[in-house]
Amino acid sequence: MKNMVLKCVPVFAVLAMAMPVHALDETLETGESARASGFSTNISMLGLSIGGVIPIASESGHASVEGSFVALGFGAEHNGTNLGLMFNPFTVWTHLGNYPLGNNSEHFSLLNLTLYWNVLSRTVFNTVIRGENPTEWAAASIRMFAGPFVSANYFFFDIIARRFILDGHIFTAGLRAGLGIEVENVNLELFSVVAGFRLLNGRNHVFVGTAIDVLPLLGLVRL
């Protein structure tokens, strides 16, 4: 089973061999019921996001558009409560327009943490992922989710100026909703939309954005 889980992590490769099923068999039902307890692993691979940042007060600056890139993130989710967290050690940021982090448009942050609670978590449909050996397979579920979240980004580096911004910080709180895929107790987010309030270096903003995970989404398209 351990080897099977490891083979399922690079979803974009193995989902090409996925075969949808229209009814739950005994094994899929067992996997679904097993989710009621314990923890699942969260993995993010090649995450891209874009959003709009609108200042609440005129003295906070002007509206701007920002984008970010995450190569790899990881975390855990408690299956009974749907409370979870994600951490990634490296996020690249870019923006257009006036931005409280500085005049330069490119930064990266080294401390990035998100806490969430999926109040809504429902299975949309189930599928089976086949391994290289015909006798090897794993149950997978496409799930929709929605709920509140908070995130913090800290320890920024200005790529153009080549200096750390020690007091730079981004705190965000709001609601998110989207779709994800679960394979053998491993969660991969496909895409999501978020909206909420964002604190940029002590300045209040409204934030609306969307995010995708490239590798899992490419695998889903090939189903």
Secondary structure in CASP SS format (residue, H / E / C, confidence):
PFRMAT SS
TARGET T0000
AUTHOR 0000-0000-0000
METHOD secondary structure of the structure
MODEL  1
M C 1.00
K H 1.00
N H 1.00
M H 1.00
V H 1.00
L H 1.00
K H 1.00
C H 1.00
V C 1.00
P C 1.00
V H 1.00
F H 1.00
A H 1.00
V H 1.00
L H 1.00
A H 1.00
M H 1.00
A E 1.00
M E 1.00
P E 1.00
V C 1.00
H C 1.00
A C 1.00
L C 1.00
D C 1.00
E H 1.00
T H 1.00
L H 1.00
E H 1.00
T H 1.00
G H 1.00
E H 1.00
S H 1.00
A H 1.00
R C 1.00
A C 1.00
S C 1.00
G C 1.00
F E 1.00
S E 1.00
T E 1.00
N E 1.00
I E 1.00
S E 1.00
M E 1.00
L E 1.00
G E 1.00
L E 1.00
S E 1.00
I E 1.00
G E 1.00
G E 1.00
V E 1.00
I E 1.00
P E 1.00
I C 1.00
A C 1.00
S H 1.00
E H 1.00
S H 1.00
G C 1.00
H C 1.00
A C 1.00
S E 1.00
V E 1.00
E E 1.00
G E 1.00
S E 1.00
F E 1.00
V E 1.00
A E 1.00
L E 1.00
G E 1.00
F E 1.00
G E 1.00
A E 1.00
E E 1.00
H E 1.00
N C 1.00
G C 1.00
T C 1.00
N C 1.00
L E 1.00
G E 1.00
L E 1.00
M E 1.00
F E 1.00
N E 1.00
P C 1.00
F C 1.00
T E 1.00
V E 1.00
W E 1.00
T E 1.00
H E 1.00
L E 1.00
G C 1.00
N C 1.00
Y C 1.00
P C 1.00
L C 1.00
G C 1.00
N C 1.00
N C 1.00
S C 1.00
E E 1.00
H E 1.00
F E 1.00
S E 1.00
L E 1.00
L E 1.00
N E 1.00
L E 1.00
T E 1.00
L E 1.00
Y E 1.00
W E 1.00
N C 1.00
V C 1.00
L E 1.00
S E 1.00
R E 1.00
T E 1.00
V E 1.00
F E 1.00
N E 1.00
T E 1.00
V E 1.00
I E 1.00
R E 1.00
G C 1.00
E C 1.00
N C 1.00
P C 1.00
T C 1.00
E C 1.00
W E 1.00
A E 1.00
A E 1.00
A E 1.00
S E 1.00
I E 1.00
R E 1.00
M E 1.00
F E 1.00
A E 1.00
G E 1.00
P E 1.00
F E 1.00
V E 1.00
S E 1.00
A E 1.00
N E 1.00
Y E 1.00
F E 1.00
F E 1.00
F E 1.00
D E 1.00
I C 1.00
I C 1.00
A C 1.00
R C 1.00
R E 1.00
F E 1.00
I E 1.00
L E 1.00
D E 1.00
G E 1.00
H E 1.00
I E 1.00
F E 1.00
T E 1.00
A E 1.00
G E 1.00
L E 1.00
R E 1.00
A E 1.00
G E 1.00
L E 1.00
G E 1.00
I E 1.00
E E 1.00
V E 1.00
E C 1.00
N C 1.00
V E 1.00
N E 1.00
L E 1.00
E E 1.00
L E 1.00
F E 1.00
S E 1.00
V E 1.00
V E 1.00
A E 1.00
G E 1.00
F E 1.00
R E 1.00
L E 1.00
L E 1.00
N C 1.00
G C 1.00
R E 1.00
N E 1.00
H E 1.00
V E 1.00
F E 1.00
V E 1.00
G E 1.00
T E 1.00
A E 1.00
I E 1.00
D E 1.00
V H 1.00
L H 1.00
P H 1.00
L H 1.00
L H 1.00
G H 1.00
L H 1.00
V H 1.00
R C 1.00
L C 1.00
END
